[in-house]
Amino acid sequence: MVILFIHNYYRFPGGEDTGVPKECDLLTGRGHRIVEYSRRSGEIALNGLGSRIKLGVNALWSRHTYTELRALIAKERPEVAFIHNTVPLISPSAYYACADAGVPVVQTLHNFRFFCPAGTFLRQGHVCEECVTSSLLRSVKYRCYQDSALASATLALMLATQRALGTWREKIACYIALTEFARKKFIESGLPEDRMAVVPCFVDPDPGPRTGSGDAALYFGRLSPEKGPQTLIAAWDHLDGKVPLRIAGGGPLRDELEAEVQRRNLTGVKMLGRLPDDGVYSEIKRARFFMFPSEWYEGLPKTILEAFACGVPVLASRIGSMIELVQDGITGLHFNPGDPVDVAAKVEWAWNHPEEMEVMGRNARAEFEAKYTARKNYEMLLDVCRRVLGKRPAEEMEVS
């Protein structure tokens, strides 16, 4: 099968940018031919108001994208297109190029961008859905996208225009949500339920389960307010050095967190900085449990899947997709988001009940094997392709 991948890579790469190439490799490795159409936000050079206006107009509709995609589709003749992100350089014209060429579109919803210009349902550190419950103009008022009223207005206008044109409903054959929580949120916001599938991310290669029970708690991720590492520091202040904590990652809060660790004299907390790629799994495997204190909905955090793959249970905030991903008392524990006292209580219990946590670790590994392997992901992607192409499972779709 020939599959067209369409993605606008971000200026600062994140999970979405690493996940798209892995999905391409997954399909290529099973005999499919991938045709990629991509742009990179790093191409953008803003030199005054004129260039900003041009970028804004392009984000609404790119004739360049439409023309290039029609030519590419005519040449490569893909059977289906997977679209991931079109903001800001590709634009919604990609949907029309595919539709006009008769190529069905599968839209992976990595974030909440269809309903929130920022894509996060997050404002000033708190969950916000006012663009759904009230008006997209709220994003302009709050400067939600890139802290700019102009940029927010551009995204809000693009979203409002595509809603009015029916783009999301008429030009997309199937939507992929990463979690059941996200699926329900998209349906509540207006996307058609009958075209919504859940296909989570995957971890590959499989790092294998750890041996031993671990010697510390671990946080590994971006050090930014919505991720909640500041709550961990406050929680560890209540633990009086009973539980060692290792914090890995970089981000805008790094210096502040390091200063706070010193100010509170938290000798059991060690800041590791950014980990090299080949050191991530060894660090996860030495953890007794993994901390995930995020204070927003999240998408599908890869770090939780990596912890599960290593057989490490997760202590996570009771919010959004984490309630679904981490089963309380089975693959980890829940705590109240932003509540250091509750975090400390759950951490202390976990540390003092190593046998129970080992069972949860084995359950976490079983959860990975059941849901988050490359093989399972491929099966689900193939089901989506069959669905949009109207083919039965018995029909051959393994190779182009």
N, C-alpha and C positions, 0 to 999 in steps of 0.2 A: 504494500500500500504506500502511496505517496502522500506525505503529510506536510502541510505548510505550517510553520511556526512563525508567529508574529509577536515581536516583543520590543518595547522601548526600554532599554537598560537605563538604570538610574545613575545619577551623578555619583552617589555614594552607595556602592553595592551592598545589598542585604540578602536575606534568605531567598527572596524571589529571584534575584539575578543569578544565584548559584543553582537554584532549583530548576530553572528552565533548561540550561545545558545538560543537567543530569537526566531530565526527562527525555531530551533529544537522544542522548547516548543510550538510554534504556530501550527506546524504540528502534534505534539503529542497530543495536546489538541483537535484536530479534528479527532482523531482515527487512525492516521497513526503510524507505528512503525519505530522508528529511530535507525539506527545502526551507531555508530560514530567511525571513525578511526582518531586519532589525535596524534600529537606530539607537544612538547613545546620547543621553543628556549631556555628556561631557563635550559634545560637539557645539553646544550653545555658547555663543560669545555675545554678551550684551554690551553694546557701546552706545548708550544713550536711549532716549525715549523711542526713537524710530525702531530700533531693533527689538525693543520690548513689545511695541505694538505689533510688529511683524510676527513675533513669536506667539502673541496672543491670538492673532488671526489664524495662524497655522494650527494652533491647538484646537480651534473650533472646526476647521476643515482644511485638510492639506490636499490640494490638487496634485502636488508632486507625489504623495503617497498613493493616491488613487491611480495615477498613470503608471507608476512603477509596478504596483501590484497587479494591475490588469495585464501588463506585459509579462510579468513573471508567471502568473497563472496560465496564460496562453502558452508559454514555453514549457512549463514543467507539468501542467495538468494534474494538480493535486486533487485528491478525492475529498479531503476534509482539511479545515484550517483550525489550528489551535491558537487563539489570541490570549495573551497574558496581560500586557499593559500597552496602552496607546498614548499615554500622556508624557510629554507634551508634543513630541515631534511627529508621531505617526498619525494621530487624530482619529476621530470616528469615521473618516472616509475609508478606512480599512474594511469596515463592515460592509459598506456599499460596494466596494470593489469585489469582495468575495461574493456577495449576493448577486450582483449583476453578472458574474461569471458562473453562477450556479454552484458555488462551492459552499457547503454547509459550515457554519462556524460553531466551534465549541469555545466558550469563554470561561477561563479559569478565574475565579474571584479570589485573588490573594488578599484583598483588603475590602474596605467598604466604600471605595471611590465612587461607585455608581450613585451613592446617596449622600456622601460626605466629601466635600472638596479636599479635605486633609486625608481622607481615606482611613481614618482611625476611630471615628466616634470618640475622640478624645480632645478636650480643651482645657488648658491650664491645669493639667494633671488630673482631671476628673472626666468620667464618662459623660459624653454629650451627644444627644440625638436630635437636637433642635432643628437641624436641616430636614429631618423626616417629619417631626411632629409639628413644625411651624413653617419655616420657609428657608430656601437656600440663601436668602439674603442675610441670614444670621452669620453665615461664614464670612461675608464681606464685613459686617459689623465687627466681628471678632478677629478678622485678619487671619483666618485659620490656615490658609495655604501659604507657606513660605513667609509667614508674618507680614504679608503684603495685601492691602485692600485691592489693588489692581489685579494681582495674580489670583486672589480668591474670587474676584468678580468674573474673571475670565473662565475659571473652572466652573463656577456656578452657572454662567451663561451657557457653557457647553453642555452641562448636565441638563439644564432646563430645556435647551433646544432639542437634545436627543430624546428626552421624555416626550416632548410635544410631537416629534416626528415618528415616535414609536420605534426608534432604533433598537432599544433593548429587547422589545417584545417581538418585533418582526424580522430582525436581521440575525438573530442568534438562535441556533437550533437546540443547544443544550448548554446549561451552566454547570460548572463544577465548583462546589463549595468544599472547603478543606475539612470542615467539621459539621456535625449535626447542629451545633449551636449556630454556626454561621448560616447554614441552610435555612433554619427557622427565621433568623434575623432578616435575611434577604427576602423571604416570602412575606414577612410582616411589612417590609418596606415597599413591596409591590411587584416583585418578580414572580413569574408564573410557576406554581408549584410542580406542575406536570412536566416541566423541562429542567428540573433541578436534580443533580446527582451529587453524591458525596464521594470524593476521591482524596484521601489524605496524602501527605508527602511520604517519602520513604527514606530509609537509611541504607546506603550501599557504598562500599562493601560492608558486610556484617562484621562488626568488631568482636563479636563473641562475648559471652558472659564473663564477668569477673570471677576471680577466685578470692576467697577471704571475705571479711565483713566490712572492711573500710575503717579508716582511722580519723575521719574528719567530715564535717558537713562541707558542701561545695556550692558556691554560686559561680556560674559561668555564663556570661552574656554581656550585653551592652550596659554600661553604667550611666543610665539616664533616669530621670525622675519617674516616668511611667512604668519602668521596670521594677521599681521598688527596692533597690539596694540600700537606700537610706533607712528603710524600715528594718532591714536586717541589722544594721549597725545599732539602731536603738534597741532592737530585741536582744542582741548579744550583751548589751549593757545590763540587762536583767538576769543574765545567766551566770555572772560572776566567774567567768573563766572555766565553767564546767565542760563546755563543748568547743573544741577547736573548729574554726571556720576558715576556709580558703576562698578568696574572691578573685576570680580571673576575668579579664576583659578590660576594655577601654571605653572611653566616652566622656561626655561633658562633666560628669560628677566625680571623675577619678580623683582629682586633687582635693576636692572637698571631702570625699570619703576618707582618704588617707589622713587628712588633717583631723577629722573627727575621731578616727581610730586612735590617734596619738593623744588627742585631748581627753578622751575617756579612758585612756590607758588600757585598751583592750588587747592585752598581750596574746590572747588566744586567736586573734584575727590576723591573718596574713594576706596581704595584697600581692597577687602574683603578676599583675599586668596582663598584657596580651600573650596568649599562648601560641606557640608555633603549631601549624596544622598537624604535625606528627606527634604533638604532645597532648592533644585534647583527650583522646580516649584513655591514655594512661592516667591522666588526672581524674577523669570521671570514675575510672575503675578503683581508684584508691579512696573514693568517697563512701561513707556509710549511707548517706542519703544526699539527694540533690535538692537545693532550695530554688523555688521559682516564685518570688514574691510580687509578680507583676500586678499592677493596679488598673489595667485597662483590659479590654476584651481579648486582645491578641488574635492572631490568625491560627496557625498551627506551629507552635514553637519547636524548631528542630532540636533544640537542646533537650527537651523532654523526651523526644523519640530516641535520641542518642543515649540518654540515661537508661531508658527502658531496654535498648539493645544491649547495654552493658550489664543488665540485671540489677540496676540501682533504683530503689524506690524514690519517689518524688514528694516533697512537701510543697504544696502549691496554694496560691490564693483561691478562695472560694468565689470566683467571678468568671463570667464568660465561658470560653471554651475549656478552661482548666477544670471546671466542674465535671465535664464530660471526659476529658483525657485522663485525668488522675482519679481513680475510683477510691473514695475515702475508706480507709481501712483495708483495702485490697491491694492496690498498687502504690499506695502512699497515704498521705494525710492532707486534709484541708485546714486552712486557717483564714481568719477574716482579713481581707486586704487592707493594708495600711495600719494594722493593729499590732504593734510590737509586743504587747503583753500576751496576746493570743499566740503570736509566732513563737515567743519564748516558751510558752507552755507546751506547744506541740513539739518543739525541738527537744525540750527536756524529756518528754515522754518517749520520743523516738530514740534518743540516746540511751535511755535507761531500759529499753526493751529491745535488745539486739536480736533476739530470736524471732520476735514478731516482725521486725524489719527485714530479716533475712527471708522470711516467707513472702513478704511484700515484694522483695527484690526478685524472687523467682516468679512471682505473678507478673511483675513488670516485664520480665523477659518473655514470658508466654504471650503477653499482650502484644509485644513487638512482633513475635513470630506469626501471630494471627492476623495482624493488621498493617504492619509498617515495613514489610520487606519489599524488595524490588519485584519479586515474582507476584506478590499480591497486588502491587500497584499496577503492574502491566496488565493483569487480568481485568482490573477495573477500568483502565483506560481503553482496553479492547472492547469491553462491554459498551462504553460510551460511543465508540466509533460505530459499532454495529447498530446502536440505537439511532444515531443520526443518519446512517446510511440505509436503514431499513433492512438490514441483513440479519439472518438467523444465526445463532451460535455455531451451527454446524457448517456454515459457509466459510470457505477458506479466506483468511485475511492476514496470514502470517507474513507474506512477502509481497512486494510490489509486482 
